[in-house]
Amino acid sequence: MRKHITLAKQETAPVLDEASSLMEQKKDAETKQQLLDAFTAHFIVPEEDINAVTLSEEPVDDRFFLVLSRLKQVHNDCQVLLGGENQRLGLEIMEQSSKQLNLAYQKLYKWIQKEFKSLNLEDPQINGSIRQALRVLSERPSLFHSCLDFFAEAREYILSDAFHYALTDAASGAVGERNVKPIEFSAHDPLRYVGDMLAWVHSAAVSEREALEALFVYEGEELARGFQAGMSSEPWSRVDGEETTVFDGQKALNDLVNRDLNGVSRSLRQRVELVIQGHDDAVTTYRVVNLLSFYKTTFSKLVGSASNLVEVVAGLVEFTFKHFETLMKDQVIEADAHTSSPPDDLSVPQFLADQLEILTSLMKEYNASVGAASDVEDEEENAFTPVLRVALDPFLDIAKTSAQEVDDPKASTIYKTNILLAVRGTISSFKFASATHVGPMSSVLANLRIELLDIQRQYLLEASGIQKLLTALEPFSHQHAPPSSEQAEASAETYKNRSLAEIADLPAFQPAALSTISQQLDDFLPSALMDATDNLKQVRSPPLVKSVTEEAIEEFCRDFEFVEGMIIGADEARGTKVDLSRIEMESDIVSVSVRGTQVGGDDEGRLETEGKHSLRALFPRTVGEIRVLLS
């Protein structure tokens, strides 16, 4: 039995060993199969999925993005395979997945281009697939930028065509649009024409920006992450020496809107320059300047100050202002060519009056503009100063030149005064205009006022006859008007180098001549104030005439006081002083009778007996009477 058992073991042992070996091999085969299945499931993408992301006939839908995401995962997981001893499989799978990914991105790129052609930005809800496609494509920066370039070109063409349609063909559109006239219909009115074009551009820019915000601002973080990943996969897309930059959605949005409007900007510049060149009204041209300046500020806030649109509008501001300067220069040439002698009434010349009306309109326009300088310092130049340089200064220079050609000094002074008063009155209401010009004008007017004061004082002296006495008394005085009334009381001491008694021997102080001057003074006094005012009636400022006349009268009184003091001093030196208290009591202070004819009595008889005449008796007026009569 034992022998049989032993023989059976010997016969079955190889079979059992072989069975055990087969079982081990089966187990290894099963393990390998599981590994292969797992490897295949993870690293091998089915053919139908590959076709979904590479074939152009297949749609770009959710399945496309799922398969693409799996391909990216496979490509990234190949790094694990490259860590082993045998890297061949990892390299082959990585190469194959790279090709598949490139094909997928190319398909996505072409699909986005196709969608951009028919994309409706006016739709408040832009297709979600487009946003997702852009997020995915941002992982390939070169394709992303190329896609944006294509989009910008497409939008530039669409917006340019829409702008041209709004300019010329709006009336031939749909039924709802037939009431909208083409912008070109208002080309005869530059302000409205330019305003309508700028309003359309602004509306288009706002709409473009709002639509694209969904792509670049709301999805900005996703795009930034995609760019960050794309820089590592496309290191050649970096500029030499440039570090990896973070995607700025706001900057990309401004740049794209700016590029979209390039075509519109070119058309806008051409049409504005054309309409401005053909217009010759300076005020309207300046209104266009202010309008362009307003939109320049608006566009700077909308698309950035460095954008092409802002540069175009800034160039149009400069171009339009240069045309405004040209119009002003033409008017200066015309005014200079037709300038004749000043008006008979010495009023402001007509060309300057017309220009001041234009300047008033310009200042009102600037004052109502958004960029008006509200806080300016005296003598500080502001944005309106260049306008004054071309719209006021040349015309003022022409008027001043014509005033210099007037031979009569009085007429010339009055003419200059009227010119500067008119100009100062025009600009003084606007601080931005008066800041640079009122100061110098006021200085010149102050000098002219001194000249008017001298003219008025000389008139009073000549009309009253006092000038003859002052002229005769020049050897006895270094100045005609003493500074105070004490001079009259101390005249004998002040001028002791000359004998005051000699005054009576002067021709002007002879009885007949002095009586004539006294009579002339009496005739002058009743209407002196009215006559003096009438002497400067051509000055176009009653307050100025009044103040100058009052000051001239005061100086006249000082001159008269000096003459009176010299007469009293001469009588005292000659011993011919007469007591006029009786005469003053008997006569009214405002009487215009000749006082010399009323002197009589013992004093007169005594002086006639001695062969002397009293100067005071022949010239009895006092400074107190003069002040009352001229008040």
C-alpha positions, 0 to 999 in steps of 0.5 A, a space after each residue: 500500500 505504501 509502495 502504491 502510494 509512493 508510486 502515485 506521488 511520484 507519478 502525480 508530483 510533476 502534474 501537481 507542480 505543473 498545475 501549480 506553475 500554470 496557476 501562477 502563470 494564470 495569476 500573473 497573466 490576470 494581473 498583467 491584463 488588469 494592468 494593461 486594461 488600466 493603462 489602456 483605459 488611462 493612456 489610450 484614448 479611443 479612436 472615436 474620441 480622437 476623431 471627435 477632437 481632430 476631425 473638422 466634421 465633428 462639432 465642437 460641443 461638450 464632448 469635444 472639451 471633455 476629450 480634450 481635457 482627457 488628452 491634456 491629462 494623458 499628456 501630463 501623466 506621461 511624466 510618470 512614465 518617463 520616470 521609469 527605466 524604460 522610457 520608450 512607451 512614455 515618449 511614444 504616448 507623449 508624442 502621440 498625445 502632443 500631435 492629437 492636442 495640436 490637432 485639437 487646438 487647431 480645430 478649436 482655433 478654426 472653429 472660433 474663427 468661423 464663429 467670430 464671423 457670425 458672432 452677434 455682439 449685440 446679443 446680451 448672452 454671448 454663446 457659452 461655447 465661445 467663452 469656454 473655447 477662448 478659455 481653452 485656447 488661451 493655453 496656446 497663447 500664439 493661437 489665442 493672439 492670432 484668433 484675436 487678430 482675426 476677430 479684430 480684423 473682422 470687427 473692424 470691417 463690420 464696424 466700418 461698414 456699419 459706420 458707412 451705412 449710418 453715414 449714407 444709407 440709413 434712410 434706405 434701411 428697414 421700415 423701422 429705420 426709415 425715419 433715421 436720416 443719414 448723418 451725411 444729411 447734416 454735412 452743411 452744419 459742421 457742429 451737428 455733423 461732427 457731433 453725430 459722427 462722434 456720438 455714433 463712434 461713442 455708442 459703438 465703442 460702448 456697445 463693443 466694450 460691454 459685449 467684450 467684457 463678457 469674454 475678457 473681464 468676467 473670464 479674466 481669471 480663467 484666461 490668466 490661468 490659461 496663459 500661465 499654463 500656455 507660457 510653459 508649453 510655448 516658451 518661444 512666445 516670450 520676448 527675449 529677457 521678458 519675464 512671464 506676464 500675467 494676463 490683464 483682462 482690462 488691458 486686453 479689452 481696451 486694446 481689442 476695442 481700440 483695434 476694432 475701431 481703427 477703421 472707424 477712426 480713419 473714416 472719422 478723421 478723413 470726414 472731419 478734416 474735410 468738413 472743417 477745411 470747407 468751413 469759414 465760420 470761426 465761432 462754429 469751428 471753435 465749437 467743434 474744437 470744444 466738442 472734440 475736446 469733450 469726446 477726447 476726454 470721454 474716449 480716454 476714460 472709455 478705451 484708455 488715453 494711449 488708444 488709437 481712437 484717442 490719438 485720432 481725436 486729439 489730432 482732430 482737436 489740433 487740426 481744427 484749432 489750427 484751422 481756427 487760427 487760420 480763419 483768425 489770421 485771415 480776419 486780421 489781414 482783412 481788418 488791417 487792409 481796410 483799417 482807416 482813420 479812427 471814427 469821428 467820435 473816437 469810439 471803438 473801430 468797427 472791426 474791433 467791435 465786431 471781433 469783440 462780439 466774436 470773442 464774447 461768443 468764444 468765451 461763452 462757448 469755452 465757459 460752457 465746455 467741460 474742460 473750462 478752467 474754473 480755478 485760475 490764478 492771475 497772470 496764469 495761462 490756461 487753455 483759453 489763452 491761445 484763443 486770446 492770442 489769435 482772436 484778440 491780440 492781433 486786432 488790438 495791435 491794429 487798433 493801437 497802431 491806428 491810434 498812433 496815427 492820430 495827430 491830436 494828443 488828446 484825441 489819441 489818448 481818448 481813442 486808446 482809452 476807449 479801445 482798452 475800456 471796451 476790451 477790458 469790459 468784454 473779457 473782465 466777466 470771464 476769469 480765464 480770459 482776464 487772468 492774463 490780459 486784464 492786468 497789463 491793460 489796467 496798467 496801460 489804462 492807469 497811464 492813460 488816466 494820468 494823461 486824461 487828468 493832465 488834459 483836463 487840468 490843462 483845459 481848466 487852466 486855459 479856459 479860466 485864464 489861470 494858465 497865463 498867471 501860472 506861466 508868468 509866475 514860473 520864475 517864482 516857483 519850481 512847480 505850479 501847484 504847491 503841495 499844501 495851503 501852508 505854501 501860500 502863507 510861507 510864500 515870501 520865505 520860500 521864494 526869497 531869492 526873488 522879490 515878490 514885489 516884482 510880480 506886480 511889474 509882470 505884464 500879466 499882472 498889470 491892471 488891465 490884463 489882471 482884470 481881464 483874467 479875473 473877468 474870464 475866470 468869473 465867466 468860466 466858473 458858472 458852467 465850469 463843471 459842465 464844460 469840463 465834463 463835456 471836454 471828455 465827453 468822447 470817453 466811453 466811461 462816465 465814471 472815469 470822466 467823473 473821477 478824472 474831472 473831480 481830480 483835475 478840479 482838485 489840482 486846479 484848486 491847488 493851482 489857484 491857491 498858489 496864484 492866490 498866495 502869490 498875489 497876497 504875498 506880492 501885495 504884502 511886499 508892496 504894501 498894497 494889501 486891501 481889506 476885502 472883508 467889507 466886499 465879501 460881506 456885501 457880495 454873494 459868494 457865488 457872484 460872478 461879478 468882477 470884484 475889482 470894480 467894486 473896490 472903492 473907499 479910502 483904501 482905493 483912493 490912498 493907493 491911487 494917490 501913491 501910484 500903486 494898484 492892489 493885485 488883490 483888489 483886481 483879482 478878489 476870488 478866493 480858493 474857498 469860492 472856487 471850491 464851492 462853485 466847482 463842487 
